[in-house]
Amino acid sequence: MEQSTRRFIVFGKVQGVFFRQSTRLEALRLGIRGIARNLSDGSVEVLAQGEASQLHALRLWLQQGPAHARVEEVRETAVDEADAVPGGFVTL
């Protein structure tokens, strides 16, 4: 299957609620590699690489997030920089 890379920006109450680590665990469960990091505006950026079905499943999960998160919006864009994605899944 063909791999693609997507950037998700998650808005709402997504910092300080175990969002990045929970995203990491879900991504690893789905077989996705990438990065989750806090942004200065209070959102979380997720750069993810995987098959279309895996990325779709991650997006559905991001729309809910972990128990204490309150996701208001998820924006998704395609990314050409596949080499920017590390092996595994890391949080910054």
C-alpha atoms as an extended CHARMM CRD file, in Angstrom:
* protein
*
        92  EXT
         1         1  MET       CA              0.0000000000        0.0000000000        0.0000000000  PROA      1               0.0000000000
         2         2  GLU       CA              1.0870000000        3.5590000000       -0.6460000000  PROA      2               0.0000000000
         3         3  GLN       CA              2.2580000000        5.7010000000        2.2630000000  PROA      3               0.0000000000
         4         4  SER       CA              1.3070000000        9.3540000000        2.5740000000  PROA      4               0.0000000000
         5         5  THR       CA              2.0630000000       12.0710000000        5.0750000000  PROA      5               0.0000000000
         6         6  ARG       CA             -0.5500000000       14.3330000000        6.6630000000  PROA      6               0.0000000000
         7         7  ARG       CA             -0.3860000000       17.2700000000        9.0580000000  PROA      7               0.0000000000
         8         8  PHE       CA             -3.1940000000       17.6170000000       11.5700000000  PROA      8               0.0000000000
         9         9  ILE       CA             -3.6430000000       20.7020000000       13.7440000000  PROA      9               0.0000000000
        10        10  VAL       CA             -5.9330000000       20.0000000000       16.6920000000  PROA      10              0.0000000000
        11        11  PHE       CA             -7.6540000000       22.9320000000       18.4340000000  PROA      11              0.0000000000
        12        12  GLY       CA             -9.4710000000       23.0760000000       21.7540000000  PROA      12              0.0000000000
        13        13  LYS       CA             -8.4160000000       21.9920000000       25.2270000000  PROA      13              0.0000000000
        14        14  VAL       CA             -5.6060000000       19.7750000000       23.9560000000  PROA      14              0.0000000000
        15        15  GLN       CA             -2.5860000000       20.8070000000       26.0140000000  PROA      15              0.0000000000
        16        16  GLY       CA             -2.0760000000       19.5960000000       29.5660000000  PROA      16              0.0000000000
        17        17  VAL       CA             -4.5120000000       16.6820000000       29.1350000000  PROA      17              0.0000000000
        18        18  PHE       CA             -2.1130000000       13.8940000000       28.0340000000  PROA      18              0.0000000000
        19        19  PHE       CA             -3.0400000000       14.5640000000       24.3770000000  PROA      19              0.0000000000
        20        20  ARG       CA              0.3990000000       14.1150000000       22.7880000000  PROA      20              0.0000000000
        21        21  GLN       CA              1.2140000000       10.9020000000       24.6490000000  PROA      21              0.0000000000
        22        22  SER       CA             -2.2510000000        9.4880000000       23.9890000000  PROA      22              0.0000000000
        23        23  THR       CA             -1.8220000000       10.3570000000       20.3020000000  PROA      23              0.0000000000
        24        24  ARG       CA              1.5190000000        8.5500000000       20.3130000000  PROA      24              0.0000000000
        25        25  LEU       CA             -0.0420000000        5.4170000000       21.7850000000  PROA      25              0.0000000000
        26        26  GLU       CA             -2.9070000000        5.4720000000       19.2640000000  PROA      26              0.0000000000
        27        27  ALA       CA             -0.5270000000        6.0640000000       16.3410000000  PROA      27              0.0000000000
        28        28  LEU       CA              1.6780000000        3.1590000000       17.4170000000  PROA      28              0.0000000000
        29        29  ARG       CA             -1.4080000000        0.9420000000       17.7430000000  PROA      29              0.0000000000
        30        30  LEU       CA             -2.3870000000        1.9140000000       14.1870000000  PROA      30              0.0000000000
        31        31  GLY       CA              1.1440000000        1.4030000000       12.8060000000  PROA      31              0.0000000000
        32        32  ILE       CA              1.6730000000        5.0930000000       12.0140000000  PROA      32              0.0000000000
        33        33  ARG       CA              4.9670000000        6.9180000000       12.3810000000  PROA      33              0.0000000000
        34        34  GLY       CA              5.2650000000       10.6160000000       13.1510000000  PROA      34              0.0000000000
        35        35  ILE       CA              5.4680000000       13.4490000000       15.6620000000  PROA      35              0.0000000000
        36        36  ALA       CA              3.0570000000       15.1920000000       18.0340000000  PROA      36              0.0000000000
        37        37  ARG       CA              4.0200000000       18.5850000000       19.4520000000  PROA      37              0.0000000000
        38        38  ASN       CA              2.4400000000       21.4990000000       21.2670000000  PROA      38              0.0000000000
        39        39  LEU       CA              2.1960000000       24.7810000000       19.3700000000  PROA      39              0.0000000000
        40        40  SER       CA              2.4340000000       28.2010000000       20.9820000000  PROA      40              0.0000000000
        41        41  ASP       CA             -1.2260000000       29.0320000000       20.2360000000  PROA      41              0.0000000000
        42        42  GLY       CA             -2.4290000000       26.1530000000       22.4670000000  PROA      42              0.0000000000
        43        43  SER       CA             -3.0740000000       23.6920000000       19.6420000000  PROA      43              0.0000000000
        44        44  VAL       CA             -1.3120000000       20.3930000000       18.9610000000  PROA      44              0.0000000000
        45        45  GLU       CA              0.3610000000       19.5560000000       15.6530000000  PROA      45              0.0000000000
        46        46  VAL       CA              0.4740000000       15.9280000000       14.5460000000  PROA      46              0.0000000000
        47        47  LEU       CA              2.6460000000       14.9910000000       11.5720000000  PROA      47              0.0000000000
        48        48  ALA       CA              1.7470000000       11.4290000000       10.6070000000  PROA      48              0.0000000000
        49        49  GLN       CA              2.7940000000        8.9800000000        7.9050000000  PROA      49              0.0000000000
        50        50  GLY       CA              0.9490000000        5.7980000000        6.9900000000  PROA      50              0.0000000000
        51        51  GLU       CA             -1.5610000000        4.2310000000        4.6460000000  PROA      51              0.0000000000
        52        52  ALA       CA             -4.7800000000        6.1090000000        3.8870000000  PROA      52              0.0000000000
        53        53  SER       CA             -6.8920000000        3.8410000000        6.0960000000  PROA      53              0.0000000000
        54        54  GLN       CA             -4.4890000000        4.2740000000        9.0250000000  PROA      54              0.0000000000
        55        55  LEU       CA             -4.4600000000        8.0630000000        8.6540000000  PROA      55              0.0000000000
        56        56  HSD       CA             -8.2510000000        8.1370000000        8.4390000000  PROA      56              0.0000000000
        57        57  ALA       CA             -8.4980000000        6.1180000000       11.6680000000  PROA      57              0.0000000000
        58        58  LEU       CA             -6.0590000000        8.5110000000       13.3590000000  PROA      58              0.0000000000
        59        59  ARG       CA             -8.0940000000       11.5220000000       12.2490000000  PROA      59              0.0000000000
        60        60  LEU       CA            -11.2550000000        9.9880000000       13.7020000000  PROA      60              0.0000000000
        61        61  TRP       CA             -9.4140000000        9.4260000000       16.9830000000  PROA      61              0.0000000000
        62        62  LEU       CA             -7.9970000000       12.9910000000       16.9730000000  PROA      62              0.0000000000
        63        63  GLN       CA            -11.5250000000       14.3790000000       16.7030000000  PROA      63              0.0000000000
        64        64  GLN       CA            -12.1990000000       12.8970000000       20.1600000000  PROA      64              0.0000000000
        65        65  GLY       CA             -8.7660000000       12.6750000000       21.7880000000  PROA      65              0.0000000000
        66        66  PRO       CA             -8.1860000000       11.3730000000       25.3180000000  PROA      66              0.0000000000
        67        67  ALA       CA            -10.7920000000       11.5840000000       28.0830000000  PROA      67              0.0000000000
        68        68  HSD       CA             -9.9160000000       15.0530000000       29.4370000000  PROA      68              0.0000000000
        69        69  ALA       CA             -9.4560000000       16.7580000000       26.0570000000  PROA      69              0.0000000000
        70        70  ARG       CA            -12.1150000000       18.9170000000       24.4280000000  PROA      70              0.0000000000
        71        71  VAL       CA            -11.4140000000       18.9470000000       20.7000000000  PROA      71              0.0000000000
        72        72  GLU       CA            -13.0590000000       21.8390000000       18.8700000000  PROA      72              0.0000000000
        73        73  GLU       CA            -11.5410000000       21.4200000000       15.4000000000  PROA      73              0.0000000000
        74        74  VAL       CA             -9.0840000000       19.2830000000       13.4500000000  PROA      74              0.0000000000
        75        75  ARG       CA             -7.4880000000       20.7570000000       10.3260000000  PROA      75              0.0000000000
        76        76  GLU       CA             -5.7750000000       18.3760000000        7.9100000000  PROA      76              0.0000000000
        77        77  THR       CA             -3.3370000000       19.0680000000        5.0830000000  PROA      77              0.0000000000
        78        78  ALA       CA             -1.1410000000       16.9230000000        2.8490000000  PROA      78              0.0000000000
        79        79  VAL       CA              2.6220000000       17.1270000000        3.3800000000  PROA      79              0.0000000000
        80        80  ASP       CA              5.3130000000       16.4390000000        0.7800000000  PROA      80              0.0000000000
        81        81  GLU       CA              8.1710000000       16.3080000000        3.3040000000  PROA      81              0.0000000000
        82        82  ALA       CA              8.0130000000       12.5690000000        4.0070000000  PROA      82              0.0000000000
        83        83  ASP       CA             11.6570000000       12.6010000000        5.0950000000  PROA      83              0.0000000000
        84        84  ALA       CA             10.7130000000       14.9550000000        7.9610000000  PROA      84              0.0000000000
        85        85  VAL       CA              8.8830000000       12.1040000000        9.6940000000  PROA      85              0.0000000000
        86        86  PRO       CA             11.0640000000       10.0570000000       12.0800000000  PROA      86              0.0000000000
        87        87  GLY       CA             10.8590000000        6.3090000000       12.5140000000  PROA      87              0.0000000000
        88        88  GLY       CA              8.3750000000        5.3310000000       15.2130000000  PROA      88              0.0000000000
        89        89  PHE       CA              6.2980000000        8.0470000000       16.8270000000  PROA      89              0.0000000000
        90        90  VAL       CA              7.7140000000       10.7480000000       19.0790000000  PROA      90              0.0000000000
        91        91  THR       CA              6.3410000000       13.6070000000       21.1480000000  PROA      91              0.0000000000
        92        92  LEU       CA              8.0780000000       16.9670000000       21.4420000000  PROA      92              0.0000000000
